[in-house]
Amino acid sequence: MKKIVSKKVLIPIIAIAFLFVGSSYKSDFFEIAKQIEIFTTLFKELNMNYVDETNPAELMDTAIKNMLEDLDPYTKFLNEQDVETYRINNAGEYSGIGALVRTYKDKLLIVEPHEGYPADKAGLKAGDEIIQIGDIKVADFEDNASELLKGANGSTVNVTYKRQGKTNTTTITREGIEVDAVPFFKMIDGKTGYIVLSKFNEKASEQTKSALLDLKGKGAEKIILDLRDNPGGLLSEAINVTNLFVPKGELVVTTKSKVKKFNREYRTNNQPVDEKIPLVVLVNGSSASASEIVSGSLQDLDRAVIMGARSFGKGLVQRPLKLTYGTQLKVTISRYYTASGRCIQALDYWNRDDNGNAVRNTKYNDFSTRNGRKVQDGGGILPDIEVATVQTNDLTLALLQNNVIFDYATDYSYKNNLESVSDFKFTDADFNAFKNYVKNSNFSFETKAEKAIKNALSGEENDFLGEDVKDSYKTLLVNIEKGKINALDKYQSEIQKNLEDEIVKRYFYRDGLYKYYLNHDDAILAATELLDNSVKYNATLH
């Protein structure tokens, strides 16, 4: 049954009813009690008298989740199924098909099968669109259809999918899946070790320590720690990873909240593995939360050179609070501050623009690292050394978000054969083919300039514009559209990196991509060069 209660009707009433914590609850007791009583009465009358049958559990779930959307994107109500998913993400173990699967509108796509796991064994590839799971058609399933792929270890599930216009079926036998926090580490050369830390689950510090010791045993005298695309995770693991490189008792992060018990200082508790080894940490626009604690504090302590692109900017801390019937509220309880005292939260969710979007911080405050270098708050971690190809821009983001790069990589993989990762080279001819692909696709995105012009043409002032002015506006819009295609050349390096990453994964999985990085990734090459120049490395930290 479809959700039938308008957010506008239900949310304003429930919004106040559930927002009570600590001192606020005591001071506003009467108002809270009043609103709860109003909502209880409304909920009862609605379910008893609405013209069609209602689903009380579904209505309540919708109401709560929509209410919390008005706060920030991290404060969430977790039903029993959500609680289990949250636990799995932190534990790094689950039973399923072993593939990254995402829902796009009414589509369920295989984004990345993991090598050697059930989906891969069953022949599924990135780009396959799952249309039916068992007897259930994805298009008819209102909830997240990817949940249907999960199940007990050893159980089977029949899947129908589309690939390149053809419909196929396969049977997948689910297995226990282990999600490594460190999926790859290797010596780049005789003295430089490379570690990829992809998430901060319960295995993060243990696996990072193991990789670090392994590489040191192989002769590593310098380390590159790659936190790019790491969305974060457990705060405790961020402290422990930082602790591998800094002494015991060092302040790493502070949390500040309106609830006093959540105000805490987090210090390192153990002896470090190596507090002297030269260290470069790589970040990008998708490095968030715990990744920013590690990179920001290592920067503040002048323990590592940070390279890449400005990080995401998530300085908010969440904690799961237990509710009744196995549910939880994952609520933002505080802001965190790195060792120098800066909060790097980029978006202000408590101040919105006219469209209801959170306002991005543009005024930064200056702070100092231990050695006196200037760093700033309010907009993620700004690297000490920026790398051009790691930067993001609106056009590249739009190509990624609209699956244009993903879909092109899928087509490329069915038209080209590659035997080894060393044979792969994305040429200018390939990039021209991509540009033609974009031109012939339905890809479009609206720039700020276009939006302003369209508003001018559709607003009240349009009545005062002469035809010549209107025609000039329309000509300008056409030229802007042409300019967006030309911008593909302007941002070729950034776009091409994303294309190469996606294509390499099609043939050689994630492990092959990391091996490709060792000789082709600009950030890794720049980090290696910096570590080879001890004078420049030390000068960067002073």
C-alpha positions in Angstrom: 0.0 0.0 0.0 1.3 3.4 -0.9 2.1 6.0 1.7 -1.0 8.2 1.7 -0.5 10.8 4.5 0.9 14.2 3.4 4.1 15.2 5.0 2.6 18.7 5.4 -0.3 17.3 7.5 1.6 14.9 9.7 5.1 16.2 10.2 4.4 19.6 11.9 2.5 17.8 14.7 4.9 14.9 15.2 8.0 17.1 14.9 7.7 18.6 18.3 6.3 15.5 20.0 9.5 13.5 19.6 12.1 16.1 20.1 12.9 15.9 23.8 16.4 15.4 25.3 17.7 16.2 28.8 17.2 19.7 29.9 15.0 20.6 27.0 12.6 17.9 28.1 12.4 19.3 31.7 12.0 23.0 30.7 9.3 22.3 28.0 7.5 19.5 29.8 4.0 20.9 29.4 4.5 21.8 25.8 5.9 18.4 25.0 3.1 16.6 26.9 0.6 18.7 25.1 2.0 17.9 21.6 2.2 14.2 22.3 -1.4 14.2 23.4 -2.4 16.1 20.2 -0.5 13.7 18.0 -1.8 10.6 19.8 -5.4 11.8 19.3 -4.7 12.6 15.7 -3.0 9.3 14.9 -5.9 7.4 16.5 -8.6 9.3 14.7 -6.8 9.2 11.3 -6.5 5.4 11.4 -10.0 4.9 12.6 -11.7 7.3 10.1 -9.6 7.6 6.9 -11.6 6.6 3.8 -9.2 3.7 2.9 -7.4 1.1 5.1 -4.2 2.5 6.6 -1.1 0.8 7.8 -0.3 2.4 11.2 3.3 1.1 11.3 4.0 2.4 7.8 2.5 5.8 8.6 4.5 6.1 11.8 7.7 5.1 10.1 7.1 7.6 7.3 6.3 10.4 9.8 9.3 9.9 12.0 11.8 9.6 9.1 10.4 12.7 7.3 10.5 14.7 10.5 14.1 13.9 11.1 15.0 15.0 7.5 14.4 18.6 8.7 17.3 18.3 11.1 20.3 16.9 9.3 20.9 13.9 7.0 22.7 11.9 9.8 19.9 11.9 12.4 17.8 8.8 11.5 15.2 6.5 12.9 16.4 2.9 12.7 13.7 0.2 12.6 14.7 -3.3 13.4 16.0 -4.0 9.9 17.9 -0.7 9.9 19.5 -1.6 13.3 20.8 -4.9 11.9 22.2 -3.1 8.8 23.9 -0.5 11.0 25.5 -3.3 13.1 26.7 -5.1 10.0 28.3 -2.0 8.6 30.3 -1.5 11.8 31.2 -5.2 12.2 32.4 -5.7 8.7 30.7 -9.1 8.3 27.4 -10.2 6.9 25.8 -12.9 4.8 24.8 -12.0 1.3 25.8 -11.9 -2.4 29.1 -9.9 -2.1 28.4 -7.0 -4.4 27.8 -3.2 -4.1 24.2 -2.7 -5.2 22.4 0.6 -5.5 18.9 1.7 -6.2 18.4 4.4 -8.9 14.7 5.4 -9.1 13.0 2.1 -10.0 16.3 0.4 -10.9 18.4 -2.0 -8.9 22.0 -2.0 -10.4 25.0 -4.1 -9.7 27.6 -1.3 -9.2 30.6 -3.5 -8.2 30.8 -7.3 -7.7 33.5 -8.3 -5.3 36.0 -10.8 -6.8 35.4 -14.4 -5.8 32.2 -13.7 -3.9 28.7 -15.1 -4.8 27.6 -12.5 -7.3 30.8 -12.8 -9.1 30.7 -16.6 -9.1 27.1 -16.4 -10.5 28.4 -14.3 -13.4 26.9 -10.9 -12.5 28.8 -7.8 -13.7 28.8 -4.1 -13.0 26.0 -2.5 -15.0 23.6 -5.5 -14.8 20.1 -4.3 -13.9 18.3 -6.6 -11.6 14.6 -6.7 -12.5 13.3 -9.6 -10.4 14.5 -11.3 -7.2 12.7 -14.6 -6.6 9.1 -14.1 -7.4 9.2 -10.3 -6.7 9.6 -7.8 -9.4 11.8 -4.9 -8.4 9.6 -2.3 -10.1 6.6 -3.4 -7.9 8.6 -3.5 -4.6 8.1 -0.3 -2.6 10.9 -0.8 -0.1 14.6 -1.1 -0.8 14.8 -4.2 -3.0 18.5 -4.8 -2.2 17.4 -6.2 1.1 15.9 -9.1 -0.7 19.4 -10.2 -1.8 20.4 -10.7 1.8 19.9 -14.0 3.6 21.3 -16.9 5.6 24.7 -18.3 4.7 24.2 -21.1 2.2 20.7 -20.1 1.1 20.0 -19.4 -2.6 18.2 -16.7 -4.5 17.1 -16.6 -8.1 17.8 -13.4 -9.9 16.6 -12.1 -13.3 18.6 -9.3 -14.8 19.1 -7.2 -17.9 22.5 -6.9 -19.6 23.0 -5.0 -22.9 19.3 -5.3 -23.7 19.1 -9.1 -23.0 17.3 -10.7 -20.1 19.2 -13.4 -18.2 18.6 -15.5 -15.1 21.1 -16.9 -12.5 21.0 -18.5 -9.1 23.2 -17.0 -6.3 24.3 -19.0 -3.3 24.8 -16.6 -0.4 27.9 -16.7 1.7 29.4 -15.0 4.7 31.0 -11.8 3.5 33.9 -10.1 5.2 34.3 -6.4 4.5 38.0 -5.5 4.9 38.8 -2.0 6.2 42.1 -2.3 4.5 41.5 -4.0 1.1 45.0 -3.4 -0.3 48.5 -2.6 0.8 51.8 -3.0 -1.1 55.3 -1.7 -1.5 55.4 1.0 -4.2 59.2 0.8 -4.4 62.0 -0.5 -2.2 61.4 2.1 0.6 57.8 3.3 0.2 54.7 1.4 1.5 51.1 2.1 0.4 48.0 1.4 2.5 44.4 1.8 1.5 42.0 2.4 4.4 38.5 2.3 2.9 36.3 2.4 6.0 36.4 2.7 9.7 34.6 -0.4 10.8 35.7 -2.5 13.8 38.6 -3.9 11.8 40.1 -0.6 10.8 42.9 0.0 13.3 43.8 -3.7 13.6 44.1 -4.1 9.8 46.0 -0.8 9.4 48.5 -1.8 12.1 48.9 -5.3 10.5 49.6 -3.7 7.0 52.0 -1.1 8.5 54.0 -3.8 10.3 54.0 -6.0 7.2 55.3 -3.2 5.0 58.0 -2.1 7.6 59.1 -5.7 7.6 59.5 -5.5 3.8 61.7 -2.4 4.1 59.2 0.4 4.2 60.8 3.6 5.5 58.0 5.9 4.2 54.2 5.4 4.2 51.3 6.6 2.0 47.9 6.2 3.8 45.1 6.5 1.3 41.8 7.8 2.8 40.2 8.8 -0.5 36.5 7.9 -0.8 36.5 6.7 2.9 33.1 7.8 4.3 34.1 7.3 7.9 32.7 5.1 10.6 33.6 4.5 14.2 35.1 7.4 16.1 37.0 4.9 18.4 38.7 3.4 15.3 39.7 6.9 14.1 41.5 7.5 17.4 43.2 4.1 17.2 44.4 4.6 13.6 45.8 8.0 14.5 47.5 6.4 17.5 49.6 4.2 15.2 51.6 7.3 14.3 51.5 9.5 17.4 52.5 9.0 21.0 50.3 7.7 23.9 48.3 10.5 25.6 48.0 12.7 22.6 44.8 14.7 22.2 43.2 13.7 18.9 39.7 15.0 18.9 37.2 16.8 21.2 33.4 16.5 21.1 31.2 19.4 22.3 27.4 19.1 22.9 24.6 20.8 24.7 24.4 17.6 26.8 27.4 17.7 29.2 27.9 14.0 29.3 28.7 14.0 25.6 31.5 16.6 26.0 34.7 14.5 25.8 38.3 14.6 25.0 39.7 11.6 23.1 43.3 10.8 23.6 45.5 8.0 22.3 45.7 5.1 24.7 48.5 2.9 23.3 52.2 3.1 22.3 52.5 4.0 18.6 53.8 1.6 16.0 56.0 4.3 14.5 55.9 8.0 15.5 58.8 9.0 13.2 58.2 7.4 9.9 57.5 10.0 7.1 53.8 9.9 6.3 51.6 11.2 3.6 47.8 11.0 3.9 45.6 11.2 0.7 42.1 12.7 0.9 39.4 13.8 -1.5 35.9 15.2 -1.5 34.5 11.9 -0.5 36.8 11.5 2.6 34.5 12.2 5.5 33.9 12.0 9.3 36.4 9.6 10.8 38.7 10.1 7.7 38.7 13.8 8.6 39.5 13.1 12.2 42.6 11.1 11.2 43.8 13.5 8.5 42.9 16.6 10.3 44.6 15.7 13.6 47.7 14.3 11.9 47.8 17.6 10.1 47.3 19.6 13.3 50.0 17.6 15.0 52.4 18.1 12.0 52.7 14.3 11.9 51.8 13.9 8.2 51.6 15.9 5.0 48.0 15.9 3.7 47.6 15.7 -0.1 44.8 15.5 -2.6 41.6 17.6 -2.5 39.5 19.3 0.2 37.6 16.6 2.2 33.9 16.4 2.6 33.4 18.4 5.7 31.4 16.3 8.2 32.1 17.5 11.7 29.0 16.0 13.3 29.0 13.1 15.7 26.2 10.5 15.9 25.2 8.0 18.6 22.6 5.3 18.4 20.1 5.6 21.3 17.9 2.5 22.0 14.2 2.9 21.7 11.4 0.4 22.2 10.7 -2.8 20.2 14.3 -3.1 18.9 14.4 0.3 17.2 17.0 3.0 17.7 17.4 6.7 17.1 20.8 7.5 15.5 21.0 11.1 16.6 23.6 13.9 16.1 24.8 14.6 19.6 27.8 16.8 19.2 30.3 18.4 16.9 33.9 17.2 16.9 37.0 19.4 16.9 40.4 18.3 15.7 43.6 18.6 17.8 44.0 22.3 17.0 40.4 23.0 18.1 38.8 23.4 14.6 35.4 22.0 13.6 35.4 21.2 9.9 31.7 20.9 9.4 31.0 22.4 5.9 27.2 22.6 5.7 25.0 24.5 8.2 21.8 22.4 8.4 20.3 24.9 10.9 20.4 27.8 8.4 18.7 27.0 5.0 18.5 28.9 1.8 15.2 29.8 0.0 15.1 26.3 -1.5 15.5 24.6 1.9 19.1 23.6 1.2 21.8 23.8 4.0 24.0 26.8 3.6 27.7 26.1 3.0 30.2 27.7 5.3 32.3 30.3 3.4 33.8 32.2 6.3 36.7 30.3 7.8 38.5 30.9 11.1 42.3 30.5 11.4 44.0 27.9 13.7 47.6 26.9 14.1 49.2 23.5 13.9 51.8 22.5 16.6 54.5 23.9 14.4 52.6 27.1 13.8 51.3 26.5 10.3 47.9 28.1 9.5 44.9 25.8 9.1 41.2 26.6 8.9 37.9 25.3 10.1 34.5 25.1 8.5 35.1 23.5 5.1 36.6 20.0 5.4 40.3 19.4 5.6 42.3 21.4 3.1 45.4 19.5 2.0 48.8 20.9 2.5 49.4 20.1 -1.2 46.5 19.9 -3.7 46.5 17.5 -6.6 44.6 18.7 -9.7 43.1 15.4 -10.9 41.7 14.7 -7.5 39.6 17.9 -7.5 35.9 17.8 -8.1 33.7 20.2 -10.1 30.0 20.5 -10.9 30.3 18.9 -14.3 32.3 15.9 -13.1 29.9 15.4 -10.2 26.9 15.6 -12.5 28.4 13.0 -14.8 28.9 10.7 -11.9 25.5 11.3 -10.2 23.7 10.7 -13.5 25.6 7.5 -14.1 27.1 8.8 -17.4 30.6 7.7 -16.5 29.3 4.4 -15.1 27.3 3.6 -18.2 30.1 4.5 -20.6 32.5 2.2 -18.7 29.9 -0.6 -19.0 29.7 -0.1 -22.8 33.5 0.2 -23.1 34.0 -3.1 -21.3 31.8 -5.0 -23.7 33.5 -3.5 -26.8 37.1 -3.8 -25.7 39.2 -6.8 -24.6 42.0 -6.3 -22.0 44.3 -9.1 -20.8 46.2 -7.3 -18.1 46.0 -4.0 -16.3 49.4 -3.0 -17.7 47.8 -3.1 -21.2 45.2 -0.4 -20.4 45.7 3.1 -21.6 42.8 5.6 -22.0 43.7 7.6 -25.1 42.6 11.0 -26.5 40.6 9.0 -29.1 38.8 7.2 -26.2 38.0 10.6 -24.6 36.6 11.9 -27.9 34.4 8.8 -28.0 33.2 9.6 -24.5 32.4 13.2 -25.5 30.3 11.9 -28.4 28.6 9.5 -26.0 27.7 12.4 -23.7 26.3 14.4 -26.7 24.1 11.5 -27.8 22.9 10.7 -24.3 20.1 12.4 -22.4 22.6 13.9 -19.9 21.9 17.4 -18.8 22.5 19.5 -15.7 21.6 23.1 -14.9 24.3 25.6 -14.0 23.7 28.5 -11.6 23.8 30.9 -14.6 21.1 29.0 -16.5 18.9 28.9 -13.4 19.2 32.6 -12.9 18.4 33.3 -16.6 15.4 31.0 -16.5 14.1 32.6 -13.4 14.5 36.0 -15.0 12.5 34.8 -18.1 9.8 33.2 -16.0 9.5 35.8 -13.3 7.2 38.9 -13.0 9.9 41.1 -14.5 9.5 39.1 -17.7 6.5 41.3 -18.6 8.8 44.3 -18.7 11.4 42.7 -21.0 11.3 43.5 -24.7 11.5 40.8 -27.3 15.1 41.7 -28.1 16.1 41.1 -24.5 14.2 37.8 -24.4 15.8 36.6 -27.6 19.2 37.6 -26.2 18.5 35.5 -23.1 17.5 32.5 -25.1 20.7 32.8 -27.3 22.7 33.0 -24.1 21.1 29.8 -22.9 21.9 28.0 -26.1 25.5 29.2 -25.9 25.7 28.0 -22.2 24.5 24.6 -23.4 27.3 24.5 -26.0 29.8 25.7 -23.4 28.9 22.7 -21.1 30.0 20.3 -23.9 33.2 22.3 -24.4 33.8 22.1 -20.6 34.4 18.4 -21.1 37.8 19.4 -22.5 38.5 21.9 -19.8 38.0 19.2 -17.1 39.4 16.3 -19.1 42.0 15.3 -16.5 39.4 15.1 -13.6 36.8 13.3 -15.8 39.3 11.0 -17.4 40.6 9.8 -14.0 37.0 8.8 -13.0 36.6 7.1 -16.4 39.8 5.1 -15.9 38.9 4.1 -12.4 35.5 2.8 -13.5 36.9 1.0 -16.6 39.8 -0.7 -14.7 37.3 -2.1 -12.1 35.3 -3.7 -14.9 38.1 -5.9 -15.9 40.4 -6.3 -12.9 38.1 -5.6 -9.9 39.0 -3.3 -7.0 42.4 -5.1 -6.4 43.4 -4.4 -10.0 42.5 -0.7 -9.6 44.8 -0.3 -6.7 47.6 -2.0 -8.6 46.9 0.4 -11.5 47.1 3.3 -9.1 50.7 2.5 -8.1 52.0 3.5 -11.5 49.3 5.8 -12.8 47.6 7.7 -10.0 48.7 11.4 -9.9 48.2 11.7 -6.1 50.3 8.6 -5.4 53.0 9.6 -7.8 53.1 13.1 -6.2 53.2 11.6 -2.7 56.0 9.2 -3.6 58.0 12.1 -5.1 57.5 14.2 -2.0 58.6 11.4 0.3 61.7 11.0 -1.8 62.6 14.6 -1.1 63.1 14.8 2.7 64.0 18.5 2.5 60.7 19.4 0.8 58.8 17.0 3.1 60.1 18.5 6.3 59.7 22.1 4.9 56.0 21.4 4.3 55.5 20.5 8.0 57.3 23.6 9.3 
